[in-house]
Amino acid sequence: MMSNYIFEEVSSRYITENGEQVRLVNYRGKDEQTIPNTVLNIDGSFTMPVKDFFEAGVSGNLSEVIRDKVVERIVGNKNTEETVDAE
């Protein structure tokens, strides 16, 4: 479903959430391949632990972390039965 999307961090900053410092990651996902002459963007943000953010950056897999967060949000968390209505 999201295989043609390329995700990248647009910006990020420190915020305090529940008394802890975390990283707010703003991202953009682009699909330029599925429909010719059309670009479909997904923009959003999420928080993650500072340590995880920097580890993803050092290992070069921040794009995959962002993709995982987006897919998790779209299909919902199976533990909470939360899903996004596609209507």
Biopython code that builds the backbone (N, CA, C, O; Angstrom):
import numpy as np
from Bio.PDB.StructureBuilder import StructureBuilder

atoms = [
    (1, "MET", "N", (0.811, -1.189, 0.000)),
    (1, "MET", "CA", (0.000, 0.000, 0.000)),
    (1, "MET", "C", (0.861, 1.261, 0.000)),
    (1, "MET", "O", (0.564, 2.212, -0.724)),
    (2, "MET", "N", (1.896, 1.277, 0.784)),
    (2, "MET", "CA", (2.739, 2.467, 0.898)),
    (2, "MET", "C", (4.102, 2.256, 0.239)),
    (2, "MET", "O", (5.022, 3.044, 0.456)),
    (3, "SER", "N", (4.235, 1.217, -0.551)),
    (3, "SER", "CA", (5.554, 0.861, -1.075)),
    (3, "SER", "C", (6.141, 1.906, -2.019)),
    (3, "SER", "O", (7.362, 1.982, -2.149)),
    (4, "ASN", "N", (5.325, 2.701, -2.673)),
    (4, "ASN", "CA", (5.843, 3.723, -3.584)),
    (4, "ASN", "C", (6.146, 5.045, -2.899)),
    (4, "ASN", "O", (6.673, 5.963, -3.528)),
    (5, "TYR", "N", (5.823, 5.150, -1.632)),
    (5, "TYR", "CA", (6.063, 6.398, -0.912)),
    (5, "TYR", "C", (7.511, 6.487, -0.452)),
    (5, "TYR", "O", (8.102, 5.509, 0.008)),
    (6, "ILE", "N", (8.057, 7.673, -0.587)),
    (6, "ILE", "CA", (9.374, 7.988, -0.049)),
    (6, "ILE", "C", (9.140, 8.980, 1.082)),
    (6, "ILE", "O", (8.595, 10.061, 0.859)),
    (7, "PHE", "N", (9.551, 8.616, 2.297)),
    (7, "PHE", "CA", (9.318, 9.442, 3.466)),
    (7, "PHE", "C", (10.603, 10.143, 3.874)),
    (7, "PHE", "O", (11.690, 9.565, 3.836)),
    (8, "GLU", "N", (10.452, 11.406, 4.266)),
    (8, "GLU", "CA", (11.605, 12.144, 4.762)),
    (8, "GLU", "C", (11.176, 13.091, 5.873)),
    (8, "GLU", "O", (10.045, 13.575, 5.912)),
    (9, "GLU", "N", (12.106, 13.331, 6.757)),
    (9, "GLU", "CA", (11.887, 14.287, 7.842)),
    (9, "GLU", "C", (11.927, 15.690, 7.240)),
    (9, "GLU", "O", (12.864, 16.037, 6.520)),
    (10, "VAL", "N", (10.919, 16.484, 7.534)),
    (10, "VAL", "CA", (10.883, 17.869, 7.066)),
    (10, "VAL", "C", (11.537, 18.766, 8.114)),
    (10, "VAL", "O", (12.309, 19.667, 7.783)),
    (11, "SER", "N", (11.221, 18.509, 9.367)),
    (11, "SER", "CA", (11.825, 19.237, 10.478)),
    (11, "SER", "C", (11.558, 18.440, 11.753)),
    (11, "SER", "O", (10.746, 17.515, 11.762)),
    (12, "SER", "N", (12.243, 18.807, 12.810)),
    (12, "SER", "CA", (11.986, 18.187, 14.109)),
    (12, "SER", "C", (12.463, 19.131, 15.194)),
    (12, "SER", "O", (13.307, 19.999, 14.970)),
    (13, "ARG", "N", (11.899, 18.936, 16.380)),
    (13, "ARG", "CA", (12.286, 19.769, 17.514)),
    (13, "ARG", "C", (11.967, 19.033, 18.803)),
    (13, "ARG", "O", (11.190, 18.079, 18.827)),
    (14, "TYR", "N", (12.591, 19.505, 19.876)),
    (14, "TYR", "CA", (12.324, 18.953, 21.200)),
    (14, "TYR", "C", (11.015, 19.525, 21.730)),
    (14, "TYR", "O", (10.737, 20.713, 21.570)),
    (15, "ILE", "N", (10.213, 18.670, 22.363)),
    (15, "ILE", "CA", (9.045, 19.111, 23.118)),
    (15, "ILE", "C", (8.984, 18.290, 24.398)),
    (15, "ILE", "O", (9.650, 17.262, 24.518)),
    (16, "THR", "N", (8.189, 18.747, 25.345)),
    (16, "THR", "CA", (7.991, 17.994, 26.581)),
    (16, "THR", "C", (6.628, 17.335, 26.511)),
    (16, "THR", "O", (5.616, 17.994, 26.271)),
    (17, "GLU", "N", (6.612, 16.012, 26.727)),
    (17, "GLU", "CA", (5.382, 15.236, 26.686)),
    (17, "GLU", "C", (5.347, 14.353, 27.922)),
    (17, "GLU", "O", (6.249, 13.543, 28.136)),
    (18, "ASN", "N", (4.313, 14.507, 28.734)),
    (18, "ASN", "CA", (4.191, 13.745, 29.976)),
    (18, "ASN", "C", (5.425, 13.905, 30.865)),
    (18, "ASN", "O", (5.868, 12.952, 31.505)),
    (19, "GLY", "N", (5.967, 15.108, 30.895)),
    (19, "GLY", "CA", (7.109, 15.397, 31.747)),
    (19, "GLY", "C", (8.452, 14.932, 31.204)),
    (19, "GLY", "O", (9.470, 15.100, 31.875)),
    (20, "GLU", "N", (8.484, 14.352, 30.005)),
    (20, "GLU", "CA", (9.732, 13.875, 29.406)),
    (20, "GLU", "C", (10.009, 14.618, 28.116)),
    (20, "GLU", "O", (9.093, 15.005, 27.392)),
    (21, "GLN", "N", (11.297, 14.811, 27.841)),
    (21, "GLN", "CA", (11.681, 15.458, 26.596)),
    (21, "GLN", "C", (11.670, 14.419, 25.473)),
    (21, "GLN", "O", (12.313, 13.374, 25.579)),
    (22, "VAL", "N", (10.939, 14.712, 24.403)),
    (22, "VAL", "CA", (10.851, 13.840, 23.230)),
    (22, "VAL", "C", (11.099, 14.675, 21.985)),
    (22, "VAL", "O", (11.214, 15.899, 22.051)),
    (23, "ARG", "N", (11.178, 14.001, 20.863)),
    (23, "ARG", "CA", (11.399, 14.677, 19.590)),
    (23, "ARG", "C", (10.104, 14.667, 18.793)),
    (23, "ARG", "O", (9.535, 13.600, 18.562)),
    (24, "LEU", "N", (9.624, 15.837, 18.366)),
    (24, "LEU", "CA", (8.473, 15.957, 17.487)),
    (24, "LEU", "C", (9.006, 15.959, 16.061)),
    (24, "LEU", "O", (9.717, 16.879, 15.656)),
    (25, "VAL", "N", (8.660, 14.926, 15.305)),
    (25, "VAL", "CA", (9.169, 14.756, 13.939)),
    (25, "VAL", "C", (8.061, 15.114, 12.952)),
    (25, "VAL", "O", (6.999, 14.491, 12.953)),
    (26, "ASN", "N", (8.308, 16.112, 12.118)),
    (26, "ASN", "CA", (7.412, 16.472, 11.028)),
    (26, "ASN", "C", (7.946, 15.803, 9.769)),
    (26, "ASN", "O", (9.146, 15.843, 9.497)),
    (27, "TYR", "N", (7.052, 15.191, 9.006)),
    (27, "TYR", "CA", (7.507, 14.431, 7.840)),
    (27, "TYR", "C", (6.625, 14.693, 6.625)),
    (27, "TYR", "O", (5.530, 15.246, 6.728)),
    (28, "ARG", "N", (7.134, 14.283, 5.486)),
    (28, "ARG", "CA", (6.377, 14.280, 4.240)),
    (28, "ARG", "C", (6.684, 12.979, 3.523)),
    (28, "ARG", "O", (7.836, 12.562, 3.401)),
    (29, "GLY", "N", (5.622, 12.355, 3.056)),
    (29, "GLY", "CA", (5.747, 11.173, 2.214)),
    (29, "GLY", "C", (5.238, 11.523, 0.828)),
    (29, "GLY", "O", (4.177, 12.132, 0.691)),
    (30, "LYS", "N", (5.984, 11.146, -0.200)),
    (30, "LYS", "CA", (5.596, 11.452, -1.578)),
    (30, "LYS", "C", (5.467, 10.172, -2.379)),
    (30, "LYS", "O", (6.301, 9.271, -2.283)),
    (31, "ASP", "N", (4.417, 10.108, -3.162)),
    (31, "ASP", "CA", (4.241, 9.033, -4.139)),
    (31, "ASP", "C", (4.186, 9.693, -5.503)),
    (31, "ASP", "O", (3.181, 10.305, -5.865)),
    (32, "GLU", "N", (5.257, 9.568, -6.251)),
    (32, "GLU", "CA", (5.333, 10.169, -7.576)),
    (32, "GLU", "C", (5.228, 9.134, -8.686)),
    (32, "GLU", "O", (5.342, 9.480, -9.862)),
    (33, "GLN", "N", (5.009, 7.850, -8.328)),
    (33, "GLN", "CA", (5.079, 6.787, -9.317)),
    (33, "GLN", "C", (3.745, 6.142, -9.657)),
    (33, "GLN", "O", (3.554, 5.708, -10.793)),
    (34, "THR", "N", (2.819, 6.065, -8.712)),
    (34, "THR", "CA", (1.611, 5.278, -8.905)),
    (34, "THR", "C", (0.737, 5.805, -10.041)),
    (34, "THR", "O", (0.293, 5.032, -10.890)),
    (35, "ILE", "N", (0.487, 7.119, -10.061)),
    (35, "ILE", "CA", (-0.342, 7.723, -11.103)),
    (35, "ILE", "C", (0.536, 8.699, -11.884)),
    (35, "ILE", "O", (1.055, 9.655, -11.307)),
    (36, "PRO", "N", (0.707, 8.473, -13.184)),
    (36, "PRO", "CA", (1.569, 9.367, -13.980)),
    (36, "PRO", "C", (1.134, 10.829, -13.871)),
    (36, "PRO", "O", (-0.057, 11.137, -13.847)),
    (37, "ASN", "N", (2.119, 11.716, -13.807)),
    (37, "ASN", "CA", (1.916, 13.165, -13.751)),
    (37, "ASN", "C", (1.139, 13.620, -12.509)),
    (37, "ASN", "O", (0.543, 14.697, -12.513)),
    (38, "THR", "N", (1.144, 12.817, -11.464)),
    (38, "THR", "CA", (0.444, 13.158, -10.231)),
    (38, "THR", "C", (1.346, 12.858, -9.042)),
    (38, "THR", "O", (2.000, 11.816, -8.991)),
    (39, "VAL", "N", (1.372, 13.773, -8.097)),
    (39, "VAL", "CA", (2.121, 13.570, -6.857)),
    (39, "VAL", "C", (1.113, 13.556, -5.717)),
    (39, "VAL", "O", (0.298, 14.470, -5.594)),
    (40, "LEU", "N", (1.165, 12.532, -4.894)),
    (40, "LEU", "CA", (0.292, 12.439, -3.728)),
    (40, "LEU", "C", (1.167, 12.505, -2.483)),
    (40, "LEU", "O", (2.038, 11.659, -2.277)),
    (41, "ASN", "N", (0.926, 13.524, -1.650)),
    (41, "ASN", "CA", (1.721, 13.734, -0.444)),
    (41, "ASN", "C", (0.961, 13.305, 0.797)),
    (41, "ASN", "O", (-0.265, 13.401, 0.862)),
    (42, "ILE", "N", (1.703, 12.835, 1.768)),
    (42, "ILE", "CA", (1.189, 12.599, 3.110)),
    (42, "ILE", "C", (2.082, 13.407, 4.041)),
    (42, "ILE", "O", (3.284, 13.160, 4.127)),
    (43, "ASP", "N", (1.497, 14.362, 4.729)),
    (43, "ASP", "CA", (2.231, 15.179, 5.684)),
    (43, "ASP", "C", (1.718, 14.876, 7.077)),
    (43, "ASP", "O", (0.534, 14.593, 7.264)),
    (44, "GLY", "N", (2.603, 14.937, 8.048)),
    (44, "GLY", "CA", (2.165, 14.698, 9.410)),
    (44, "GLY", "C", (3.301, 14.865, 10.393)),
    (44, "GLY", "O", (4.388, 15.329, 10.050)),
    (45, "SER", "N", (3.023, 14.473, 11.623)),
    (45, "SER", "CA", (4.043, 14.530, 12.668)),
    (45, "SER", "C", (3.726, 13.489, 13.731)),
    (45, "SER", "O", (2.591, 13.026, 13.848)),
    (46, "PHE", "N", (4.726, 13.135, 14.490)),
    (46, "PHE", "CA", (4.586, 12.215, 15.614)),
    (46, "PHE", "C", (5.740, 12.465, 16.563)),
    (46, "PHE", "O", (6.736, 13.089, 16.199)),
    (47, "THR", "N", (5.596, 11.971, 17.785)),
    (47, "THR", "CA", (6.681, 12.098, 18.747)),
    (47, "THR", "C", (7.366, 10.755, 18.924)),
    (47, "THR", "O", (6.765, 9.694, 18.763)),
    (48, "MET", "N", (8.629, 10.839, 19.257)),
    (48, "MET", "CA", (9.403, 9.629, 19.539)),
    (48, "MET", "C", (10.484, 9.968, 20.544)),
    (48, "MET", "O", (10.904, 11.120, 20.647)),
    (49, "PRO", "N", (10.940, 8.962, 21.291)),
    (49, "PRO", "CA", (12.014, 9.211, 22.254)),
    (49, "PRO", "C", (13.256, 9.780, 21.558)),
    (49, "PRO", "O", (13.593, 9.384, 20.442)),
    (50, "VAL", "N", (13.919, 10.701, 22.229)),
    (50, "VAL", "CA", (15.099, 11.362, 21.668)),
    (50, "VAL", "C", (16.153, 10.333, 21.268)),
    (50, "VAL", "O", (16.733, 10.423, 20.186)),
    (51, "LYS", "N", (16.399, 9.362, 22.137)),
    (51, "LYS", "CA", (17.413, 8.336, 21.858)),
    (51, "LYS", "C", (17.075, 7.575, 20.570)),
    (51, "LYS", "O", (17.955, 7.349, 19.739)),
    (52, "ASP", "N", (15.810, 7.180, 20.400)),
    (52, "ASP", "CA", (15.393, 6.446, 19.201)),
    (52, "ASP", "C", (15.550, 7.300, 17.949)),
    (52, "ASP", "O", (15.935, 6.799, 16.893)),
    (53, "PHE", "N", (15.247, 8.599, 18.073)),
    (53, "PHE", "CA", (15.388, 9.507, 16.932)),
    (53, "PHE", "C", (16.835, 9.553, 16.451)),
    (53, "PHE", "O", (17.104, 9.404, 15.259)),
    (54, "PHE", "N", (17.754, 9.758, 17.374)),
    (54, "PHE", "CA", (19.159, 9.861, 16.983)),
    (54, "PHE", "C", (19.728, 8.521, 16.516)),
    (54, "PHE", "O", (20.562, 8.487, 15.612)),
    (55, "GLU", "N", (19.289, 7.431, 17.119)),
    (55, "GLU", "CA", (19.734, 6.115, 16.643)),
    (55, "GLU", "C", (19.262, 5.863, 15.215)),
    (55, "GLU", "O", (20.011, 5.327, 14.398)),
    (56, "ALA", "N", (18.026, 6.248, 14.913)),
    (56, "ALA", "CA", (17.505, 6.083, 13.547)),
    (56, "ALA", "C", (18.284, 6.953, 12.570)),
    (56, "ALA", "O", (18.552, 6.540, 11.442)),
    (57, "GLY", "N", (18.644, 8.146, 12.999)),
    (57, "GLY", "CA", (19.430, 9.026, 12.138)),
    (57, "GLY", "C", (20.822, 8.491, 11.875)),
    (57, "GLY", "O", (21.303, 8.534, 10.743)),
    (58, "VAL", "N", (21.467, 7.992, 12.905)),
    (58, "VAL", "CA", (22.825, 7.454, 12.758)),
    (58, "VAL", "C", (22.825, 6.202, 11.891)),
    (58, "VAL", "O", (23.722, 6.013, 11.070)),
    (59, "SER", "N", (21.827, 5.350, 12.069)),
    (59, "SER", "CA", (21.784, 4.107, 11.296)),
    (59, "SER", "C", (21.199, 4.312, 9.895)),
    (59, "SER", "O", (21.241, 3.408, 9.060)),
    (60, "GLY", "N", (20.654, 5.507, 9.643)),
    (60, "GLY", "CA", (20.145, 5.811, 8.315)),
    (60, "GLY", "C", (18.777, 5.214, 8.015)),
    (60, "GLY", "O", (18.412, 5.066, 6.849)),
    (61, "ASN", "N", (18.016, 4.871, 9.047)),
    (61, "ASN", "CA", (16.707, 4.267, 8.785)),
    (61, "ASN", "C", (15.543, 5.116, 9.294)),
    (61, "ASN", "O", (14.473, 4.580, 9.582)),
    (62, "LEU", "N", (15.732, 6.427, 9.407)),
    (62, "LEU", "CA", (14.649, 7.301, 9.854)),
    (62, "LEU", "C", (13.468, 7.228, 8.883)),
    (62, "LEU", "O", (12.317, 7.272, 9.316)),
    (63, "SER", "N", (13.728, 7.122, 7.610)),
    (63, "SER", "CA", (12.653, 7.002, 6.622)),
    (63, "SER", "C", (11.780, 5.781, 6.899)),
    (63, "SER", "O", (10.557, 5.859, 6.784)),
    (64, "GLU", "N", (12.393, 4.656, 7.262)),
    (64, "GLU", "CA", (11.635, 3.441, 7.567)),
    (64, "GLU", "C", (10.830, 3.600, 8.864)),
    (64, "GLU", "O", (9.709, 3.103, 8.970)),
    (65, "VAL", "N", (11.411, 4.293, 9.841)),
    (65, "VAL", "CA", (10.698, 4.538, 11.095)),
    (65, "VAL", "C", (9.455, 5.382, 10.813)),
    (65, "VAL", "O", (8.378, 5.103, 11.340)),
    (66, "ILE", "N", (9.608, 6.408, 9.985)),
    (66, "ILE", "CA", (8.466, 7.250, 9.628)),
    (66, "ILE", "C", (7.413, 6.424, 8.906)),
    (66, "ILE", "O", (6.228, 6.520, 9.225)),
    (67, "ARG", "N", (7.830, 5.611, 7.935)),
    (67, "ARG", "CA", (6.884, 4.759, 7.197)),
    (67, "ARG", "C", (6.110, 3.851, 8.159)),
    (67, "ARG", "O", (4.891, 3.719, 8.044)),
    (68, "ASP", "N", (6.810, 3.233, 9.096)),
    (68, "ASP", "CA", (6.164, 2.346, 10.064)),
    (68, "ASP", "C", (5.120, 3.093, 10.890)),
    (68, "ASP", "O", (4.034, 2.567, 11.136)),
    (69, "LYS", "N", (5.440, 4.316, 11.319)),
    (69, "LYS", "CA", (4.497, 5.121, 12.097)),
    (69, "LYS", "C", (3.259, 5.459, 11.274)),
    (69, "LYS", "O", (2.141, 5.407, 11.787)),
    (70, "VAL", "N", (3.451, 5.805, 9.997)),
    (70, "VAL", "CA", (2.321, 6.152, 9.134)),
    (70, "VAL", "C", (1.437, 4.933, 8.898)),
    (70, "VAL", "O", (0.215, 5.028, 9.011)),
    (71, "VAL", "N", (2.032, 3.801, 8.575)),
    (71, "VAL", "CA", (1.251, 2.583, 8.334)),
    (71, "VAL", "C", (0.498, 2.186, 9.601)),
    (71, "VAL", "O", (-0.671, 1.808, 9.535)),
    (72, "GLU", "N", (1.164, 2.272, 10.753)),
    (72, "GLU", "CA", (0.513, 1.952, 12.026)),
    (72, "GLU", "C", (-0.709, 2.839, 12.237)),
    (72, "GLU", "O", (-1.751, 2.370, 12.696)),
    (73, "ARG", "N", (-0.582, 4.099, 11.908)),
    (73, "ARG", "CA", (-1.693, 5.035, 12.082)),
    (73, "ARG", "C", (-2.840, 4.732, 11.107)),
    (73, "ARG", "O", (-4.010, 4.811, 11.479)),
    (74, "ILE", "N", (-2.503, 4.391, 9.875)),
    (74, "ILE", "CA", (-3.527, 4.142, 8.864)),
    (74, "ILE", "C", (-4.296, 2.853, 9.145)),
    (74, "ILE", "O", (-5.524, 2.837, 9.058)),
    (75, "VAL", "N", (-3.603, 1.791, 9.476)),
    (75, "VAL", "CA", (-4.284, 0.512, 9.695)),
    (75, "VAL", "C", (-4.795, 0.374, 11.122)),
    (75, "VAL", "O", (-5.617, -0.498, 11.407)),
    (76, "GLY", "N", (-4.314, 1.227, 12.019)),
    (76, "GLY", "CA", (-4.777, 1.194, 13.402)),
    (76, "GLY", "C", (-3.952, 0.249, 14.246)),
    (76, "GLY", "O", (-3.252, -0.629, 13.741)),
    (77, "ASN", "N", (-4.054, 0.451, 15.522)),
    (77, "ASN", "CA", (-3.355, -0.387, 16.474)),
    (77, "ASN", "C", (-4.270, -1.548, 16.844)),
    (77, "ASN", "O", (-5.360, -1.330, 17.373)),
    (78, "LYS", "N", (-3.851, -2.750, 16.580)),
    (78, "LYS", "CA", (-4.684, -3.919, 16.824)),
    (78, "LYS", "C", (-5.067, -4.080, 18.289)),
    (78, "LYS", "O", (-6.092, -4.690, 18.595)),
    (79, "ASN", "N", (-4.261, -3.544, 19.197)),
    (79, "ASN", "CA", (-4.584, -3.648, 20.623)),
    (79, "ASN", "C", (-5.742, -2.740, 21.020)),
    (79, "ASN", "O", (-6.488, -3.056, 21.946)),
    (80, "THR", "N", (-5.896, -1.617, 20.326)),
    (80, "THR", "CA", (-6.961, -0.683, 20.682)),
    (80, "THR", "C", (-8.110, -0.723, 19.689)),
    (80, "THR", "O", (-9.123, -0.050, 19.881)),
    (81, "GLU", "N", (-7.960, -1.504, 18.634)),
    (81, "GLU", "CA", (-8.995, -1.609, 17.609)),
    (81, "GLU", "C", (-9.252, -0.270, 16.926)),
    (81, "GLU", "O", (-10.315, -0.080, 16.334)),
    (82, "GLU", "N", (-8.300, 0.663, 16.996)),
    (82, "GLU", "CA", (-8.458, 1.954, 16.383)),
    (82, "GLU", "C", (-8.089, 1.865, 14.913)),
    (82, "GLU", "O", (-7.029, 1.338, 14.573)),
    (83, "THR", "N", (-8.944, 2.369, 14.038)),
    (83, "THR", "CA", (-8.642, 2.431, 12.616)),
    (83, "THR", "C", (-9.073, 3.773, 12.073)),
    (83, "THR", "O", (-9.901, 4.464, 12.668)),
    (84, "VAL", "N", (-8.507, 4.135, 10.943)),
    (84, "VAL", "CA", (-8.860, 5.380, 10.278)),
    (84, "VAL", "C", (-9.949, 5.046, 9.271)),
    (84, "VAL", "O", (-9.777, 4.150, 8.444)),
    (85, "ASP", "N", (-11.064, 5.756, 9.333)),
    (85, "ASP", "CA", (-12.182, 5.538, 8.415)),
    (85, "ASP", "C", (-11.794, 6.034, 7.030)),
    (85, "ASP", "O", (-11.450, 7.205, 6.869)),
    (86, "ALA", "N", (-11.844, 5.173, 6.042)),
    (86, "ALA", "CA", (-11.405, 5.504, 4.688)),
    (86, "ALA", "C", (-12.522, 6.056, 3.819)),
    (86, "ALA", "O", (-12.336, 6.170, 2.607)),
    (87, "GLU", "N", (-13.674, 6.403, 4.379)),
    (87, "GLU", "CA", (-14.782, 6.926, 3.581)),
    (87, "GLU", "C", (-14.569, 8.349, 3.174)),
    (87, "GLU", "O", (-15.416, 8.931, 2.496)),
]
sb = StructureBuilder()
sb.init_structure("model")
sb.init_model(0)
sb.init_chain("A")
sb.init_seg("    ")
for serial, (resi, resn, name, xyz) in enumerate(atoms, 1):
    if name == "N":
        sb.init_residue(resn, " ", resi, " ")
    sb.init_atom(name, np.array(xyz, "f"), 0.0, 1.0, " ", f" {name:<3s}", serial, name[0])
structure = sb.get_structure()
